[in-house]
Amino acid sequence: MSESVKILMDAMSQIGTATAAKEHIVFDEAFTLHHRTVFRVARSVVHDSGLAEDVTQEVFLRLYNNMSSITSEEMLRPWLIRVTINVAKNTIRTNVRANTREENYVKEVEENAVSSVEVDYEQREQVKEIHRALEKIKEPLRSCLVLKKQGLTYKEIAESLSLNESSIGTFVARARKEFVRYYNGAGNE
């Protein structure tokens, strides 16, 4: 490389370093000068110091990422205020949506809890009625019906109860008729 090219390259790298340092200083200066203003604007919109701090942090992150779009010092303060208002409004919207979702979830859980208690009670009562009806059915009809409802075949029922396999179908049919009669209340004594 020629000597003039080396000098030009050195000069360019120094300019690039100085520009980067200047941008960094500009951000630090902008943060120092405008932090209070951004925080006050954010707090006036969100009405919460904690949220205002979050908004302020987000605004300065956006400033840091968009330093190249701000060409003059006069543009900086209006840009910061506009971005602060927009971020604060978005934060409020987000919180309202989140609160609405939480409220809807709580309502749904409460409704399900109430209906769940009612459903549980109804199911327990129904089970009691089933047991009452089954108790009124005489053996071996009751056992045949229960085993059939548990999924056993006629052969398995016959073997487990020591009955004739050909009579199991008749026992199950009779047990069903008696169960319906007792369960529906026609056979209540």
C-alpha positions as a Markdown table, in Angstrom:
| # | Residue | x | y | z |
|---|---|---|---|---|
| 1 | Met | 0.0 | 0.0 | 0.0 |
| 2 | Ser | 1.1 | 3.5 | -0.7 |
| 3 | Glu | 1.8 | 5.9 | 2.1 |
| 4 | Ser | -1.1 | 8.2 | 1.1 |
| 5 | Val | -3.5 | 5.3 | 1.3 |
| 6 | Lys | -2.3 | 4.4 | 4.8 |
| 7 | Ile | -2.7 | 8.0 | 5.9 |
| 8 | Leu | -6.2 | 8.1 | 4.4 |
| 9 | Met | -7.1 | 4.8 | 6.2 |
| 10 | Asp | -5.8 | 6.1 | 9.5 |
| 11 | Ala | -7.8 | 9.3 | 9.1 |
| 12 | Met | -11.0 | 7.4 | 8.3 |
| 13 | Ser | -10.6 | 5.1 | 11.3 |
| 14 | Gln | -10.1 | 8.1 | 13.6 |
| 15 | Ile | -13.2 | 9.8 | 12.2 |
| 16 | Gly | -15.2 | 6.6 | 12.7 |
| 17 | Thr | -14.0 | 6.3 | 16.3 |
| 18 | Ala | -14.7 | 10.0 | 17.0 |
| 19 | Thr | -18.1 | 9.7 | 15.5 |
| 20 | Ala | -18.9 | 6.6 | 17.6 |
| 21 | Ala | -17.6 | 8.3 | 20.7 |
| 22 | Lys | -19.7 | 11.4 | 19.8 |
| 23 | Glu | -22.8 | 9.3 | 19.4 |
| 24 | His | -22.2 | 7.6 | 22.7 |
| 25 | Ile | -21.6 | 11.0 | 24.4 |
| 26 | Val | -24.7 | 12.3 | 22.7 |
| 27 | Phe | -26.8 | 9.5 | 24.1 |
| 28 | Asp | -25.3 | 9.9 | 27.6 |
| 29 | Glu | -25.9 | 13.6 | 27.4 |
| 30 | Ala | -29.5 | 13.1 | 26.1 |
| 31 | Phe | -30.1 | 10.7 | 29.0 |
| 32 | Thr | -28.7 | 13.1 | 31.6 |
| 33 | Leu | -30.6 | 16.1 | 30.2 |
| 34 | His | -33.9 | 14.5 | 29.4 |
| 35 | His | -34.4 | 11.7 | 31.9 |
| 36 | Arg | -36.5 | 13.8 | 34.3 |
| 37 | Thr | -38.7 | 15.1 | 31.5 |
| 38 | Val | -39.3 | 11.7 | 30.1 |
| 39 | Phe | -40.1 | 10.3 | 33.5 |
| 40 | Arg | -42.6 | 13.1 | 34.3 |
| 41 | Val | -44.4 | 12.8 | 31.0 |
| 42 | Ala | -44.6 | 9.0 | 31.5 |
| 43 | Arg | -45.9 | 9.4 | 35.1 |
| 44 | Ser | -48.5 | 12.0 | 34.0 |
| 45 | Val | -49.9 | 9.5 | 31.5 |
| 46 | Val | -49.7 | 6.2 | 33.4 |
| 47 | His | -50.2 | 7.6 | 36.9 |
| 48 | Asp | -47.8 | 5.1 | 38.4 |
| 49 | Ser | -44.2 | 5.7 | 39.3 |
| 50 | Gly | -43.2 | 2.1 | 38.7 |
| 51 | Leu | -44.8 | 2.0 | 35.3 |
| 52 | Ala | -43.3 | 5.4 | 34.5 |
| 53 | Glu | -39.9 | 4.0 | 35.2 |
| 54 | Asp | -40.5 | 1.1 | 32.8 |
| 55 | Val | -41.8 | 3.5 | 30.2 |
| 56 | Thr | -38.7 | 5.7 | 30.6 |
| 57 | Gln | -36.4 | 2.8 | 30.2 |
| 58 | Glu | -38.2 | 1.7 | 27.1 |
| 59 | Val | -38.0 | 5.2 | 25.6 |
| 60 | Phe | -34.3 | 5.5 | 26.2 |
| 61 | Leu | -33.8 | 2.0 | 24.6 |
| 62 | Arg | -35.6 | 3.2 | 21.6 |
| 63 | Leu | -33.5 | 6.4 | 21.6 |
| 64 | Tyr | -30.3 | 4.3 | 21.7 |
| 65 | Asn | -31.5 | 2.2 | 18.8 |
| 66 | Asn | -32.6 | 5.2 | 16.7 |
| 67 | Met | -29.8 | 7.6 | 17.4 |
| 68 | Ser | -29.2 | 7.9 | 13.6 |
| 69 | Ser | -32.7 | 9.1 | 12.9 |
| 70 | Ile | -32.3 | 12.2 | 15.1 |
| 71 | Thr | -30.4 | 14.7 | 13.2 |
| 72 | Ser | -30.4 | 17.7 | 15.4 |
| 73 | Glu | -30.5 | 18.6 | 19.1 |
| 74 | Glu | -33.8 | 20.5 | 18.6 |
| 75 | Met | -35.5 | 17.3 | 17.4 |
| 76 | Leu | -34.4 | 15.3 | 20.4 |
| 77 | Arg | -36.7 | 16.7 | 23.1 |
| 78 | Pro | -40.0 | 16.6 | 21.0 |
| 79 | Trp | -39.0 | 13.1 | 19.7 |
| 80 | Leu | -38.5 | 11.9 | 23.3 |
| 81 | Ile | -41.8 | 13.4 | 24.5 |
| 82 | Arg | -43.8 | 11.9 | 21.5 |
| 83 | Val | -42.2 | 8.5 | 22.0 |
| 84 | Thr | -42.8 | 8.7 | 25.7 |
| 85 | Ile | -46.5 | 9.4 | 25.3 |
| 86 | Asn | -46.9 | 6.6 | 22.7 |
| 87 | Val | -45.1 | 4.1 | 24.9 |
| 88 | Ala | -47.1 | 5.1 | 27.9 |
| 89 | Lys | -50.4 | 4.8 | 26.1 |
| 90 | Asn | -49.4 | 1.4 | 24.8 |
| 91 | Thr | -48.4 | 0.3 | 28.3 |
| 92 | Ile | -51.8 | 1.4 | 29.6 |
| 93 | Arg | -53.6 | -0.5 | 26.8 |
| 94 | Thr | -51.5 | -3.6 | 27.5 |
| 95 | Asn | -52.3 | -3.4 | 31.3 |
| 96 | Val | -56.0 | -2.9 | 30.6 |
| 97 | Arg | -56.1 | -6.0 | 28.3 |
| 98 | Ala | -54.1 | -8.0 | 30.8 |
| 99 | Asn | -56.4 | -6.9 | 33.7 |
| 100 | Thr | -59.5 | -7.7 | 31.5 |
| 101 | Arg | -58.1 | -11.2 | 30.8 |
| 102 | Glu | -57.4 | -11.8 | 34.5 |
| 103 | Glu | -60.9 | -10.6 | 35.5 |
| 104 | Asn | -62.5 | -12.8 | 32.9 |
| 105 | Tyr | -60.4 | -15.8 | 34.0 |
| 106 | Val | -61.3 | -15.2 | 37.7 |
| 107 | Lys | -65.0 | -14.9 | 36.8 |
| 108 | Glu | -64.8 | -18.1 | 34.7 |
| 109 | Val | -63.0 | -19.9 | 37.6 |
| 110 | Glu | -65.6 | -18.7 | 40.1 |
| 111 | Glu | -68.5 | -19.8 | 37.8 |
| 112 | Asn | -66.9 | -23.1 | 37.2 |
| 113 | Ala | -66.3 | -23.6 | 40.9 |
| 114 | Val | -70.0 | -22.9 | 41.7 |
| 115 | Ser | -71.2 | -25.1 | 38.9 |
| 116 | Ser | -68.6 | -27.7 | 39.8 |
| 117 | Val | -69.9 | -27.9 | 43.3 |
| 118 | Glu | -73.4 | -28.3 | 42.0 |
| 119 | Val | -72.3 | -30.9 | 39.5 |
| 120 | Asp | -70.4 | -32.8 | 42.1 |
| 121 | Tyr | -73.5 | -32.8 | 44.4 |
| 122 | Glu | -75.7 | -33.9 | 41.5 |
| 123 | Gln | -73.3 | -36.7 | 40.6 |
| 124 | Arg | -73.0 | -37.9 | 44.2 |
| 125 | Glu | -76.8 | -38.0 | 44.5 |
| 126 | Gln | -77.1 | -39.9 | 41.2 |
| 127 | Val | -74.5 | -42.4 | 42.4 |
| 128 | Lys | -76.6 | -42.9 | 45.6 |
| 129 | Glu | -79.7 | -43.5 | 43.6 |
| 130 | Ile | -77.9 | -46.0 | 41.4 |
| 131 | His | -76.7 | -47.9 | 44.5 |
| 132 | Arg | -80.2 | -47.8 | 46.0 |
| 133 | Ala | -81.6 | -49.2 | 42.8 |
| 134 | Leu | -78.9 | -51.9 | 42.6 |
| 135 | Glu | -79.4 | -52.9 | 46.2 |
| 136 | Lys | -83.1 | -53.7 | 45.4 |
| 137 | Ile | -82.1 | -56.1 | 42.6 |
| 138 | Lys | -81.8 | -59.7 | 43.8 |
| 139 | Glu | -78.7 | -61.9 | 43.3 |
| 140 | Pro | -77.4 | -63.2 | 40.8 |
| 141 | Leu | -79.1 | -60.7 | 38.6 |
| 142 | Arg | -77.4 | -57.7 | 40.2 |
| 143 | Ser | -73.9 | -59.3 | 39.9 |
| 144 | Cys | -74.5 | -60.2 | 36.3 |
| 145 | Leu | -75.6 | -56.6 | 35.5 |
| 146 | Val | -72.6 | -55.1 | 37.3 |
| 147 | Leu | -70.1 | -57.4 | 35.7 |
| 148 | Lys | -71.6 | -56.8 | 32.2 |
| 149 | Lys | -71.3 | -53.0 | 32.7 |
| 150 | Gln | -67.7 | -53.5 | 33.7 |
| 151 | Gly | -67.1 | -55.0 | 30.2 |
| 152 | Leu | -66.9 | -58.7 | 31.0 |
| 153 | Thr | -68.2 | -61.2 | 28.4 |
| 154 | Tyr | -71.0 | -63.7 | 29.2 |
| 155 | Lys | -68.5 | -66.5 | 29.5 |
| 156 | Glu | -66.3 | -64.5 | 32.0 |
| 157 | Ile | -69.4 | -63.6 | 34.0 |
| 158 | Ala | -70.6 | -67.3 | 34.1 |
| 159 | Glu | -67.1 | -68.5 | 35.2 |
| 160 | Ser | -66.8 | -65.8 | 37.9 |
| 161 | Leu | -70.3 | -66.5 | 39.3 |
| 162 | Ser | -70.3 | -70.2 | 38.7 |
| 163 | Leu | -73.4 | -70.0 | 36.5 |
| 164 | Asn | -74.5 | -71.5 | 33.2 |
| 165 | Glu | -73.3 | -69.3 | 30.4 |
| 166 | Ser | -76.6 | -69.6 | 28.4 |
| 167 | Ser | -78.5 | -68.0 | 31.3 |
| 168 | Ile | -76.3 | -64.9 | 31.7 |
| 169 | Gly | -78.0 | -63.0 | 28.9 |
| 170 | Thr | -81.4 | -63.6 | 30.5 |
| 171 | Phe | -80.1 | -62.5 | 33.9 |
| 172 | Val | -78.6 | -59.3 | 32.5 |
| 173 | Ala | -81.8 | -58.5 | 30.6 |
| 174 | Arg | -84.0 | -59.0 | 33.7 |
| 175 | Ala | -81.5 | -57.0 | 35.9 |
| 176 | Arg | -81.7 | -54.1 | 33.4 |
| 177 | Lys | -85.5 | -54.1 | 33.6 |
| 178 | Glu | -85.5 | -54.1 | 37.4 |
| 179 | Phe | -82.8 | -51.5 | 37.5 |
| 180 | Val | -84.9 | -49.1 | 35.3 |
| 181 | Arg | -87.9 | -49.8 | 37.4 |
| 182 | Tyr | -86.2 | -49.1 | 40.7 |
| 183 | Tyr | -84.0 | -46.2 | 39.4 |
| 184 | Asn | -87.0 | -44.3 | 37.9 |
| 185 | Gly | -88.8 | -44.6 | 41.2 |
| 186 | Ala | -91.6 | -46.9 | 40.1 |
| 187 | Gly | -90.3 | -49.6 | 42.5 |
| 188 | Asn | -89.6 | -47.3 | 45.6 |
| 189 | Glu | -91.0 | -48.9 | 48.7 |
